[in-house]
Amino acid sequence: MKESGVEAQNLRVGLIGPLPPPAGGMANQTRQLKELLEREGVTVALVQVNPPCRPAWIGRIRGLRAVFRLIPYLAALWRCAGQVSLFHVMANSGWAWHLFAAPAVWIARLRGIPAVVNYRGGEAQGFLSRSRRWVVPTLLRASAVIVPSGFLRDVFAPFGVHARVVPNVVDLTRFRPAVLSGGQCIPRVVVARNLEPIYDVATAIRAFSSVRRAVPGVLMTIAGTGPERRRLEMLARQLGLAEAVTFAGRLDRDGMAELYRSASVMVNSSLVDNTPNSILEALASGVPVVSTRVGGVPYLVADEVTALLVPPGDAEAMSVAVVRVLQDRVLTDSLRQAGLLEVRRYAWQSVRSDLLDLYAWTLETP
């Protein structure tokens, strides 16, 4: 196989990013990208930004944890840069950018290899506005900036940064529709986000309270962990939902695939978002999606076509949309089929050429 004059088998990519645990979106994408590139014959050297801390107690102290990781991380970057053709840097907003992504870009530049910055995160607009003088000069030193959606491309443009869209990859062999049976199934609402304020899972729970009055017996499973868990569990009890809402904690990718196949509808209640993998995975699993209309979500799904979109923080609108999905078989089938068709764009077979061609371009461009 040959990509723009560069054989994939001769490529050596330094992949910089997190790995599970915890099994978050970027960690899962890093692990998946490594597996997919290696399947193509690319040699991948991984520099993990979140290795286990030793001694383990250091990992429980956030600031200290970062300091103890930084020196070994910089040394690993330097060694890796001498062994690979280019860096592929998984990047996000906040301190993760300053501590992990930016050093990788500058070390690549010092060592004379290209750096491809793979930026993601729905908070990019605020982060770039606050930290423009620190972040933008580094982005402009990268050989290429890629983003998973047109939303982030449009966010970067006013800052003078040209970003190319290379979509996230969804494993359609793992995330696939359930085999439908003729028996009656208990309807299940699934939420698959971390339990943090920006994902506003509280609104999803309040909406579910109304859904349960309209559709008795419906259940909810919340897959994720985070600082909001205790407060959300208390909210479920206060609303009389303790027996109907299951907090499943963080599931691995196989566990998530199984959960989606048990779902009747997936709810995304976030206040800030870019290209949530949970929506793509739900679509690939044949699960209708109800999501807030925020950030990059409207770039990902079309209202009333591949999902139902509602205003953020509006529990009533969310409950109405969920009830529509649970009660309207024609709508459900339409959303399901349109979602399955749309998500093919995110299969590796559709994305691989864009990414490998980009690698080739960075290596051929002075």
SELUM-143365 format. One record per residue (C-alpha): residue number from 1; residue in one letter; y, x, z. Coordinates in Angstrom, 2 decimals. Each point is the difference from the previous one (the first is absolute). Example, Ala and Ser with C-alpha at 12.3 -4.5 7.8 and 13.67 -1.06 7.14 Angstrom:
% residues 2
  seq  type       py       px       pz
    1     A    -4.50    12.30     7.80
    2     S     3.44     1.37    -0.66
***
This chain:
% residues 366
  seq  type       py       px       pz
    1     M     0.00     0.00     0.00
    2     K     3.46     1.29    -0.88
    3     E     3.37    -1.25     1.23
    4     S     3.11     1.07    -2.01
    5     G    -1.45     3.45    -0.73
    6     V    -1.16     0.64     3.58
    7     E    -3.68    -0.37     0.84
    8     A    -0.53    -1.96     3.20
    9     Q    -2.91     2.26     0.89
   10     N     2.42     2.94     0.16
   11     L     2.53    -1.79     2.20
   12     R     0.34     1.07     3.62
   13     V     2.06    -2.48     1.98
   14     G     1.28     0.53     3.53
   15     L     0.00    -3.51     1.48
   16     I     2.35    -0.31     2.98
   17     G    -0.37    -3.11     2.15
   18     P    -1.62    -1.79     2.94
   19     L    -3.62    -1.03     0.36
   20     P    -1.60    -2.72     2.12
   21     P    -0.08    -0.51     2.89
   22     P     2.12    -2.00     0.26
   23     A    -0.99    -1.81    -3.19
   24     G     3.48    -0.91    -1.20
   25     G     1.16    -0.55    -3.57
   26     M     1.12     3.56    -0.74
   27     A    -3.02     1.56     1.72
   28     N    -2.34    -2.19    -2.02
   29     Q     1.85     0.80    -3.23
   30     T    -0.17     3.74     0.74
   31     R    -3.74    -0.11     0.61
   32     Q    -0.58    -2.19    -3.04
   33     L     2.11     2.20    -2.28
   34     K    -1.95     3.07     1.08
   35     E    -3.29    -1.72    -0.79
   36     L     1.20    -1.28    -3.39
   37     L     1.46     3.32    -1.13
   38     E    -3.15     1.86     0.99
   39     R    -2.02    -2.54    -1.96
   40     E     2.05     1.01    -3.07
   41     G    -0.87     3.66     0.55
   42     V     3.32     0.98     1.60
   43     T    -0.23     2.52     2.84
   44     V     1.85    -1.47     2.99
   45     A     1.14     2.06     2.98
   46     L     1.07    -2.36     2.77
   47     V     2.68     0.90     2.52
   48     Q    -0.23    -2.70     2.65
   49     V     3.26    -0.84     1.77
   50     N    -1.70    -1.79     2.92
   51     P    -2.95     2.17     1.06
   52     P    -1.48    -0.60     3.46
   53     C     1.96     1.74     2.75
   54     R    -1.64     2.60     2.20
   55     P     0.10    -0.35     2.92
   56     A    -0.31    -3.77    -0.50
   57     W     2.60    -0.92     2.65
   58     I     2.76     1.46    -2.20
   59     G    -0.66    -2.75    -2.54
   60     R     1.15    -2.61     2.52
   61     I     3.53     1.49     0.22
   62     R     1.81    -0.77    -3.23
   63     G     2.66     2.74    -0.07
   64     L    -2.32     2.68     1.32
   65     R    -2.68    -1.03    -2.45
   66     A     2.37     0.60    -2.94
   67     V     1.02     3.46     1.26
   68     F    -3.60     1.12     0.54
   69     R    -0.92    -1.14    -3.50
   70     L     2.99     1.49    -1.81
   71     I    -0.71     3.76     0.07
   72     P    -3.67    -0.29    -1.08
   73     Y     1.08    -2.52    -2.62
   74     L     2.59     2.33    -1.52
   75     A    -2.55     2.81    -0.07
   76     A    -2.53    -2.26    -1.71
   77     L     2.59    -1.03    -2.60
   78     W     0.82     3.61    -0.77
   79     R    -3.67     0.96    -0.43
   80     C    -0.74    -3.07    -2.10
   81     A     2.96     0.62    -2.32
   82     G    -1.50     3.33    -0.96
   83     Q    -3.29    -1.62    -1.02
   84     V     1.00    -3.10    -2.00
   85     S     1.80    -0.98    -3.20
   86     L     2.30    -2.58     1.61
   87     F     0.71    -2.00     3.16
   88     H    -0.38    -3.79     0.18
   89     V     1.98    -1.01     3.08
   90     M    -0.56    -3.40     1.60
   91     A     3.43    -0.83     1.47
   92     N     1.56    -2.67     2.17
   93     S     3.30    -0.70     1.76
   94     G     1.11     1.23     3.40
   95     W    -1.16     3.06     1.89
   96     A    -3.15     0.20    -2.11
   97     W     2.23     0.97    -2.93
   98     H     1.84     2.75     1.88
   99     L    -3.06     1.45     1.73
  100     F    -2.61    -0.19    -2.77
  101     A     1.27    -0.96    -3.46
  102     A     3.17     2.09    -0.21
  103     P    -1.69     3.26     1.12
  104     A    -2.70    -0.52    -2.64
  105     V     2.62    -0.34    -2.77
  106     W     1.87     3.14     1.06
  107     I    -3.13     2.10     0.46
  108     A    -1.20    -1.06    -3.45
  109     R     3.35     1.10    -1.39
  110     L    -0.17     3.36     1.81
  111     R    -3.52     0.56    -1.28
  112     G     0.90    -0.98    -3.56
  113     I    -2.23    -3.07    -0.44
  114     P     0.98    -3.59    -0.89
  115     A     0.26    -2.63     2.73
  116     V    -0.60    -3.66    -0.77
  117     V     1.47    -2.19     2.74
  118     N    -1.90    -3.29     0.33
  119     Y     2.52    -2.04     2.01
  120     R    -0.80    -3.35     1.58
  121     G     1.40    -2.19     2.74
  122     G     2.05    -3.17     0.08
  123     E     2.70     1.60     2.19
  124     A     1.04     2.52    -2.67
  125     Q     3.39    -1.62    -0.67
  126     G     1.18     0.34     3.60
  127     F    -1.53     3.44     0.43
  128     L     1.63     1.40    -3.13
  129     S     3.35    -1.52     0.94
  130     R    -0.10     1.51     3.50
  131     S    -1.43     3.38    -0.96
  132     R     1.25     0.49    -3.56
  133     R     1.43     3.47     0.55
  134     W    -3.36     1.25     1.30
  135     V    -2.50    -1.92    -2.08
  136     V     1.44    -0.23    -3.51
  137     P     0.44     3.78    -0.56
  138     T    -3.68     0.48     0.81
  139     L    -1.07    -2.83    -2.28
  140     L     1.98     1.58    -2.83
  141     R    -1.91     3.27     0.53
  142     A    -3.31    -1.77    -0.60
  143     S    -1.48     0.28    -3.48
  144     A    -0.55    -3.76    -0.05
  145     V     0.41    -2.99     2.30
  146     I    -2.47    -2.83    -0.39
  147     V     0.10    -3.38     1.72
  148     P    -2.51    -2.87     0.03
  149     S     2.37    -2.74    -1.18
  150     G     3.09    -0.84    -1.99
  151     F     1.60    -0.96     3.29
  152     L     0.11     3.58     1.28
  153     R     0.98     1.30    -3.43
  154     D     3.06    -2.24     0.20
  155     V     0.69     1.12     3.58
  156     F     0.03     3.67    -1.01
  157     A     2.13    -0.36    -3.13
  158     P     3.44    -0.39     1.70
  159     F    -0.68     3.25     1.90
  160     G    -0.39     1.90    -3.26
  161     V    -3.76     0.38     0.34
  162     H    -2.11    -0.95    -3.02
  163     A    -3.33    -1.39     1.19
  164     R    -2.98    -0.89    -2.16
  165     V    -2.27    -2.91     0.85
  166     V    -3.63     0.94     0.57
  167     P    -1.67    -2.97     1.73
  168     N    -2.18     0.15     3.07
  169     V    -3.70    -0.04    -0.75
  170     V    -2.29    -2.78     1.20
  171     D    -3.73     0.63     0.14
  172     L    -1.32    -3.02    -1.86
  173     T    -3.58     0.97     0.79
  174     R     0.67    -0.32     3.73
  175     F     2.57    -2.82    -0.01
  176     R    -1.67    -2.74    -2.02
  177     P    -0.35    -3.78     0.29
  178     A    -2.65    -1.54     2.19
  179     V    -2.94    -1.66    -1.67
  180     L     0.86    -3.67     0.37
  181     S    -2.70    -2.21     1.51
  182     G    -0.34    -3.75    -0.02
  183     G     0.17    -0.26     3.80
  184     Q     3.02    -0.93     2.10
  185     C     1.92     3.01     1.35
  186     I     2.42     0.01     2.90
  187     P     3.47     0.71    -1.45
  188     R     1.44     3.30     1.18
  189     V     3.53     1.41    -0.14
  190     V     0.15     3.81    -0.03
  191     V     2.91     2.27     0.96
  192     A    -0.48     3.69    -0.81
  193     R     3.05     1.92     1.24
  194     N     0.78     2.27     2.90
  195     L     1.27    -1.79     3.09
  196     E     3.57     1.28    -0.23
  197     P     3.32    -1.87    -0.01
  198     I     0.71     0.55    -3.72
  199     Y    -3.19    -1.88    -0.92
  200     D     1.00    -3.05     2.08
  201     V    -3.55    -1.15     0.73
  202     A     1.49    -2.36     2.59
  203     T     1.32    -2.20    -2.82
  204     A    -3.49    -0.09    -1.54
  205     I    -1.45    -1.16     3.33
  206     R     2.66    -2.70     0.40
  207     A    -0.67    -1.16    -3.55
  208     F    -3.73    -0.09     0.76
  209     S     0.67    -2.31     2.94
  210     S     1.39    -2.57    -2.45
  211     V    -2.78     0.67    -2.51
  212     R    -2.61    -0.76     2.64
  213     R     1.52    -3.43     0.62
  214     A    -0.28    -0.80    -3.71
  215     V    -3.40     1.65    -0.53
  216     P    -2.05    -0.33     3.22
  217     G    -2.58     2.72     0.52
  218     V     1.76     2.68    -2.04
  219     L    -0.26     3.49     1.49
  220     M     2.21     3.10    -0.15
  221     T    -1.02     3.66     0.08
  222     I     2.64     2.70     0.50
  223     A    -1.13     3.48    -1.05
  224     G     2.27     2.75     1.28
  225     T     1.23     1.79     3.07
  226     G     3.38     0.90     1.37
  227     P     2.49    -0.38     2.84
  228     E     0.43    -3.75    -0.53
  229     R    -3.63    -0.90     0.74
  230     R     0.45    -1.10     3.62
  231     R     3.05    -2.11    -0.84
  232     L    -1.78    -1.62    -2.95
  233     E    -3.10    -0.78     2.06
  234     M     2.26    -1.65     2.59
  235     L     1.70    -2.04    -2.74
  236     A    -3.38    -1.22    -1.26
  237     R    -0.94    -1.10     3.52
  238     Q     3.32    -1.76     0.51
  239     L    -0.53    -1.95    -3.23
  240     G    -3.51    -0.99     1.05
  241     L    -1.59     2.17    -2.70
  242     A    -1.96     2.45     2.13
  243     E    -3.35    -1.33    -1.25
  244     A     1.13    -0.22    -3.61
  245     V     1.67     3.40    -0.47
  246     T    -2.07     3.19    -0.01
  247     F     1.67     3.39     0.38
  248     A    -2.49     2.19    -1.82
  249     G     1.82     3.29     0.48
  250     R     0.12     2.61    -2.73
  251     L    -2.86    -0.28    -2.49
  252     D    -1.20     2.66    -2.41
  253     R     0.14    -0.73    -3.72
  254     D    -3.52    -1.42    -0.14
  255     G     0.78    -2.23     2.97
  256     M     3.18    -1.17    -1.68
  257     A    -1.84    -0.77    -3.24
  258     E    -2.49    -2.12     1.94
  259     L     2.80    -1.79     1.84
  260     Y     1.79    -0.88    -3.25
  261     R    -3.21    -1.48    -1.37
  262     S    -0.08    -2.35     2.98
  263     A     3.64    -1.09    -0.51
  264     S     1.43    -3.19    -1.43
  265     V     3.56     1.34    -0.12
  266     M     1.75     3.27     0.88
  267     V     3.42    -0.15     1.66
  268     N     2.56     2.81    -0.19
  269     S     2.95    -0.74     2.30
  270     S     1.86     3.32    -0.22
  271     L     3.78     0.32     0.22
  272     V     0.07     3.28    -1.96
  273     D    -2.51     1.01    -2.65
  274     N    -0.63     2.01    -3.13
  275     T    -3.42    -0.36    -1.65
  276     P    -2.35    -1.15     2.76
  277     N    -3.57     0.98    -0.74
  278     S    -1.15    -2.99     2.02
  279     I     1.36    -2.34    -2.69
  280     L    -1.71     1.94    -2.77
  281     E    -3.27     0.12     1.90
  282     A     0.16    -3.73     0.65
  283     L     0.62    -0.72    -3.68
  284     A    -2.92     2.24    -0.94
  285     S    -2.16    -1.93     2.48
  286     G     0.90    -3.32    -1.60
  287     V     2.04    -1.09     3.02
  288     P     3.22    -2.02    -0.53
  289     V     3.08     1.64     1.54
  290     V     2.93    -1.49     1.89
  291     S     2.70     2.63     0.55
  292     T     3.62     0.36     0.95
  293     R     2.36     0.62    -2.88
  294     V     1.23     3.44     1.10
  295     G     0.45     3.46    -1.47
  296     G    -2.49     0.83    -2.71
  297     V    -2.23    -3.04     0.49
  298     P     1.63    -2.02    -2.86
  299     Y    -0.60     3.03    -2.25
  300     L    -3.68    -0.22     0.92
  301     V    -0.74    -3.74    -0.20
  302     A     1.65    -2.98    -1.65
  303     D     0.75    -3.10     2.06
  304     E    -2.27    -2.95    -0.83
  305     V    -1.94     2.18    -2.45
  306     T    -1.76     2.82     1.86
  307     A     1.20    -0.90     3.53
  308     L     2.19    -2.37     1.96
  309     L     3.20     1.63     1.27
  310     V     2.07    -1.22     2.95
  311     P     3.17     1.19     1.79
  312     P    -0.51     2.59     2.76
  313     G    -0.12    -1.31     3.55
  314     D    -0.56    -3.61    -1.13
  315     A    -3.13    -1.22     1.78
  316     E     0.38    -3.52    -1.35
  317     A     0.15     1.06    -3.65
  318     M    -2.93     2.34     0.57
  319     S    -2.13    -2.73     1.58
  320     V     0.76    -2.40    -2.86
  321     A    -1.08     2.64    -2.53
  322     V    -3.22     0.79     1.87
  323     V    -0.89    -3.69     0.28
  324     R     0.58    -0.40    -3.74
  325     V    -2.51     2.77    -0.68
  326     L    -2.55    -1.44     2.43
  327     Q     0.27    -3.55    -1.30
  328     D     0.74     0.33    -3.72
  329     R    -3.11     1.23    -1.80
  330     V     1.71     0.12    -3.39
  331     L     2.80     2.20     1.37
  332     T    -2.50     2.23     1.80
  333     D    -2.08     0.54    -3.13
  334     S     3.11     0.71    -2.07
  335     L     1.34     2.59     2.47
  336     R    -3.41     1.57     0.30
  337     Q    -0.56     0.43    -3.73
  338     A     3.55     1.24    -0.66
  339     G    -0.30     2.48     2.87
  340     L    -3.29     1.40    -1.24
  341     L     1.52     0.50    -3.44
  342     E     3.19     1.62     1.32
  343     V    -1.74     2.47     2.31
  344     R    -1.80     1.65    -2.91
  345     R     3.25     1.91    -0.57
  346     Y    -0.70     1.84     3.25
  347     A    -3.52     1.15    -0.83
  348     W    -0.49     3.76    -0.31
  349     Q    -0.91    -0.44    -3.67
  350     S     3.54    -1.33    -0.58
  351     V     1.84     2.54     2.19
  352     R    -1.84     3.26    -0.61
  353     S     1.60     0.85    -3.35
  354     D     3.53    -0.49     1.37
  355     L    -0.69     2.32     2.91
  356     L    -1.89     2.70    -1.88
  357     D     2.57    -0.01    -2.80
  358     L     2.73     0.43     2.61
  359     Y    -1.82     2.98     1.50
  360     A    -0.24     1.53    -3.47
  361     W     3.70    -0.60    -0.65
  362     T     1.02     1.74     3.24
  363     L    -2.13     3.01    -0.86
  364     E     1.42     0.24    -3.52
  365     T     3.66    -0.52     0.98
  366     P     1.91     3.13     1.05
***
